[in-house]
Amino acid sequence: MRISTLVLASLLVLIATPAFGQDKPYSPKAASIGQLINLATYQESPIQLQYDELNRTTVTNGPRLDFEHTYAVGFDEFVETFAKAYQEHTAVTALRAEAAPHIKDTTIFVVGMNKPSDTARFTLGSKSIPLRFTIDVRPDGENVIVTVHNAVYSQLFSGIMPARTGYLPTDSKEVPFRWN
């Protein structure tokens, strides 16, 4: 009994000693949370437009802090330019280099638009960039105010596509798809 206790105690001592590699004790390096998690928000506006910027502020929009830019261009001219770029698929803007440091081509296109009345909403993105940005545009006298949503919408997904219709085997009745 004493021998087994002695063997067990010596095994525990060996297991509890730190691991050594190249004569130095091993200790894992703690990773910074900032390097591991991308919160999908920005400290500064990620969008760079070609117009003369008059003012830049940060505004509260629910839980987000959005970026509001005032540009020296008329609302109708701005919307026409973006609508034409949407139809012809031409670049309208670029991302600031700090906004997407891992992307080489930061050219952005209009990939969606909605103009219900005296305001407009555009979705900006590119085939080479898996990110989508939303901007709201409204007139401000002779200028235009562009609100950049401080949220990143990513086109990355797991690759699993849910069923859209029931399954029809060759030798039996259709198996309906259950949504819940």
N, C-alpha and C positions, 0 to 999 in steps of 0.2 A: 504494500500500500504506500509506504514511504517512497519507494523507488518511483512508482508511477506519479506521485505528487511532485517529486523532484524533477522528473522528466517533463511533466506538464508545465511546471513553473519555468524551467529553462526554455521551453518552446515559446512560452508567452513573452519572455524577455527578448528572445530573438525576433519575434514578430513585431514587438513594440519598438524596436530600434529604428531610427530613420534610415531611409534608403540612401545608399551612397553610389555616386557615379563620378568617376574621375577624381576620387578622393575628396569630394565635397558633398555635403548633405543636400538632398533634393528637396526643393520647395517650389510648388507650382506658382507661377506668376499670375496674380489676379488680373483679370481683364477689366477694362473700363466699361461701365455700362453704356457710356456714350458711343463707344465703338461697336457695341453689340446690337443696340436697339436704335432704329431710325424711327423717330416719332412722326414722320411724314408732315412736319411743319417746318417753317423757315424763320430765321431771325430777321432777315431782310427779304425784300421782294425778289422772287426768282426771275421775273419777266423783265426784259429790256425792250422797250418800244422805240421806234425810230423818230418819234415826235419830240418837240422841245418840251421838257418837263418843267412846270411852273412850281409845283408843290408836291410834297410827299409826306403822308402821315400814316399812322396806324389807327385803325378803328376797331371797336369791339362789335362782333357779329355773333351773338349767342356765346358759345364756348370758345370761339376762335378769335384771334387777333389778325384781322385782314389788313392788307396794304392798300392805301388809297392814293392814287396818283392823279394830278391835274395836269392835262396836256394842252398846249396851245394849238388846238385844232377843233374845228366844228364837229358837232355830233353827227350830222348827215354825212360829211366827208369821211369821218372815221368809220361809220357803219358801211358806207359804200365800198371803201377800201377793203375792209375785212370780208364783206359779202363777195366781192370780186375775187379775192384771194381764196375764199372757200370754193367758189365755182371753178376756178382755174387751177386750183391746188398749187398755189405759189406761196413762198415763205412770207410771213408777215413780221416775224420777230425772232429773237434768239433768247436762250437762257443765259443768265449770267454764269460765268465760269464756275463760281463758287456754289451755284445751285445744284449742279450735277457734275462733280469732279471726275466721275468715272466714265463720262460720256464725251467722245471726241467731237461729234457733229451735234451742235446745240441749236440747229435751225428748227424753228417751230412753225407749224402750219395750223390753219383753222380747220378743225375736224368736226365741228358742230356749231350750230348757231340757232338762236331763238330771239325774235324781235316782236314781243307782244304789243307794245305801244311806244311810249316815249323812252323806253329803256331797251337795252339789248344784252344778251348773254352769249358769250362765245366760249367754246371749249377748244383749247390749244393742245397740240401734241404732234407726234411724228411716228412714222413706222419704226424708225431706229431707236426711239426713246419709249420705254414702257410706261411713261408717266403722262398724266393728263392734268391740265391746269384749267381752271374756270375763271373767267373775268366777267364782271358786270360793268356796263357802260351806261352813263346817263349824262344828259347835257347840263352845263353850268354856264349859262350865258353864251359867250362866244367860244368857250372852252369845253372840254369834255373831262369828266371824272371817271377814272377806271379803277374799279375795286378788284384786286387780285385776291381770290380766296386762298387763305393760308392753310390749304389742305392738298395733299397729293393723292390723286386717284390713279392707282396702278393697274395696268392691263395684264399683270402677271397673275396666273392662276395655277391650280394644281394639275390641270389637264384632265380632270375627271368631269365628264359631261353628264348631267342627270338625264334620265329618260324623259322624252317629250310626248311620246305616245305609248299605247299599250304594245305588248309583245305578241306577235302572231306566229305560233309554231306551225309547221307544215302539216301536222297530223291531228290538231285539236282546235278548240275554240281560242279566241283571243284572250290573253291574260291582261286585264286592265291595269293601268298604272295608278298607284295610290300616292297622292300628294302628301299625305300626312303619315 
